């Protein structure tokens, strides 16, 4: 039997895609390989959020060139964010990637249902047991889950926000939501198979069900007004792409589809669901109604990851982030009002084109004001194919970007140290994710990582741990 091996890079969305990729490969008759050396088909599920991510993929692929010379039948495929054009077939971008040794196959992740046919084009003898018609869409593929206890469930694909530095809308296409019942069914099946924690995934989960595609396709029934989706008017039209300065929408008269979805999934607690999370919302679509759910729904955890990217309004505008610093901080205030102990994390970019020292310092101030528990920080690097790479001068020197990055990191470390210290002596609930001998680790409801020892096999179990030591970014404790 032929074997496959997948190299996955990037965010949870990509790891979730890999679960579907594995499932379809096994339906096509492949078995999983432990290493690339024993694989007949090596796949790269790629990320291109930063140059470093692409460089890692190219570095890894170079290693395969020699392997392919020795084993000409070795098939090498590439999918994910490095595949940027709207079609899998006949695009310039795909042609470029296909010329890259040792690549044989290039396809958009949405085109996964066509994989059997694509392999056949390269290996005419390949007998595909499933035709394209068997799998109407990517979401119809039942994933092969890495973990049965903690599962990821994608609720939408694509993105309509078109932030100037981001390749995702070009790699994944326009935002489209899955029908609600399909998501609830997938969650119910996961809980039935033992899932204790579900994380709903999407590029902007809080706009679930309200994109233009959703309205046109009628995928999710929404009563009330059409939201103010000004960013769907076209690409790169400048000012008219921006929402109003505070990100306000037209008055909505019905419950938001994402709120309804969370309520529906919360009902699965009766069947054994313990924890519900989502990643990531966009500040423009985030709202008080959603925040309040964190105190109303038993399974919804006290952790919100709300990417801000910059604390300065001019930089936010250049990034086309469609909200202001004031709007963002108001959301933080509402979170603290309704869920005072909620952990909050964010994403911040240092050294965006044109960012002055003064403007950067507003990001530092914002981090302090919001008291963020965690931040994922990056130094800006232009990504080919994005608006900023084409139109904005990458004018912050490399050394200055690094200095700003370290300042962000130092600020975060200080805030985080204080946040973690608050857990000293407390007993926290931990969902055990890993165990190596006696050393166990898992996360609390606030998404804090905890290490402790146990002689019992605890992976997948919810346990109580008394915190005996706190660090800048983790907790240590003893099983109670
Ligand atoms: S919201 Fe912006 S950064 Fe996030 S995926 Fe969409 S375009 Fe990219």
Boltz pocket constraint, residues with backbone or C-beta under 6 A from the ligand:
constraints:
  - pocket:
      binder: B
      contacts: [[A, 159], [A, 160], [A, 161], [A, 162], [A, 163], [A, 166], [A, 167], [A, 168], [A, 169], [A, 203], [A, 204], [A, 282]]
      max_distance: 6.0
